[in-house]
Amino acid sequence: MLGGAAGRNHTIQPSPNDHKPTPAGSVAAMEIRFTKWGGRLHWHYPAEPLGTDQYGLWLGSQAGDFIRRGREEPVVRPHDNVLLVPAHGCWIATWIGGDSDVALYIDVTTEPSVREGVVSAVDLDLDVVRLRDGTVQVLDEDEFAVHQVRYGYPAEIIAQARATTDELVAQVSAGVEPFATQGAARLAAFTRNG
């Protein structure tokens, strides 16, 4: 599953009823499971399915839920979040509620896989964020440079991660959906209904 093969069977079919969030507690939680290259467990936590649409699978995670990095002690999530696992693409986006300085956080990954209640992807270090003031930044370029050597990222994974990062920066900066209003609307609805 690693090295770009993760998620090859990834399909998300939209439904006419998927444009409205599902009431909290009515659907079994899914697990979000990020690993690092080579299979080391990274961030993992439960999330509530909110539906699918042309952009992909939407999930919500409430403030107060526990999240965990690897085998470290769990920590409490400080803000409501809505995630998007894209129908096509090598990233997972998170819209962050509350008073966080970061409004949107996008992990650049291998293609996400959705199987048997688990969303999984290999985190490729690079992140694209949009701050509340609209500033768009790329994070962890130094980590990406170190890890591609240390863990032997294949050339095609390096190229894919860089191309995905460049495309995300352009789309987020230009206000292309779902990054303009769709994610924020999903977050607002989830926060009201949670």
N, C-alpha and C positions, 0 to 999 in steps of 0.2 A: 504494500500500500504506500510505501514511502517513495520519495524521489519522483513525484509527479503522477504516479499511478493512483494516488488516493483520490477517490471520488469519480472514477471513470463511469461508475454506474449511477451517478448522481442525476436524478431527474425530479423535478418539482412541477406538478401539473396544477395550474390555476383552476379555481372553481368560481362560479358566479357569486357564491356566498362568502368568498374569502376577503372581501374588501372591508369587512367590519371585524373588529377584534372579538375574539371569543370571550365570554364572561369569565372572570378569574375563577379558578378552581374547577372549571367544568371539563378540562382536558388534562390528561396525565402529562406530567412534566417530561421533558426530554433532557438529555445530558449534553452539554457542550464540552468537548474534550479537545483541547489543543495539545499537540506534542511538539517537541523540538526535533530537529533532524536526528535520525538514528533511533527514534522511538521514545526518547525521554519524556515523561509526562510533564506537561506545563500547566497552564490554567485549565481548571475544570469546575463545572458548576451546573446546577439545574436551571432550566428555563421553560417557560410556559408557551406552548405553540399558540400563535395568534392568527394564523392563516397563511395562505399563499396568494400571490398575484403575479403579474407579469415580471416583477422584479425578483421574486424568489420566495423563500420561506421566512416569515417574520416570527420572532420569539420575544418574550418579555421576561425580565428578571427584576424583582422588586427590591427596594431598599430594605435592608435587614436580612436578606438572604445571605447564606454563607457561600463564599468562593474560596478556592484553594489553588495554590501554585505548587505543582509537583506533590511532594510528600510533606510540605510545610504545614504548619497549623492553619486551619481555616480562618479567614477574616470575614468581617461583616461588610457586605456591599453598602456603601454610603448613599447611593442614589438609585432611583428607578432607571432601568436601561431597556431599550428595545434593540434587538439585533436583527440583521438581515443576512441570511445565507443566500448568496445570489444564485439565480437560475443558471447563470453562466458567469464564470470568472474565478479568479484565484485570490479571493479575499473574503473577509467577514467584517461587516460594518456594525458599529455600536453607537447608537444615539444615547447620550447621557443626560439625565434630568438633574434637577436640583441646582445647587450653586457651584457645581464644578466649573473650572475655567475652560474645560474641554467640552465642546458640544457634540462632536463627532470623532470617533476613533476607529480607524480602519486597519485591521491586521492584514498584511500581505502574507498569503499562505499558498500551499498547494491547493488544487481544486478541492473544495469541501466535499465530504461524503456524508450522506444522510441515510442511515441504515438502522433499523430496529430500535428507534428511539434515541439514537446517538448521532450528534453532529460532530464530525471529527475533521481536523485539518492539521497539517504541519505548519507551524508558525515559522516564517522565514525572516524574522527579525525586523524587517522594515515596517514602519507604520506611517500612515497619513492621518493627520489630525486637523480638525478645524476648531479654532478657539471661538469663544463666544463673540469676540470682536470681529470675526470673519477671517482672521489670519489663517492661512493654510501652511502647514509645516510637514516635513518628513523627519521622522525620528529614527534613531538607532542605526544610522548608516555605518557608524564605527563598529557596532556589534556585527552587522551583516558582513563587513569586510573581514573581520577576525574569524567569524564562524564559517565562511565559505572556504577558508583555508584549513581551519582546525578540524571541521567535520567533513570536508571533501564534497561540498555541494557540486553536483555535475554542472557543466557549462550551460546546459539548457535550462536548468533551474535558476541559475544566476541571471540569465538573460530574461527569463519569464518574470522573475521577481522585479527586476529593474523596469521592464516594460509595463508591468502592472502598476508599479509605483508612479511612473510618469503619467500613465493614463488616468489614474485616480486623482493625482494632483490637478490635471487639466480639467477633469469632470467636476470635481468639488469646487475648484476656483471659478468655473463657468456657470455653476448652479444647475448642472444637468441632473435630472431625476435618476435615481431616487434621493439624491443628495440635497436637492433644493428644498422641497417641502414635504415629500412623502414620509421620510423618516421622522421628522419632527411631529407630523400629524399622527403617526402611529404611536409615538411616545406620549403625546398629549392624551390620546384616547386610552392608552394603557394606564397612565397615571390616574385619570379620572375613574376608570373602572376597577382599578386595583384596590 
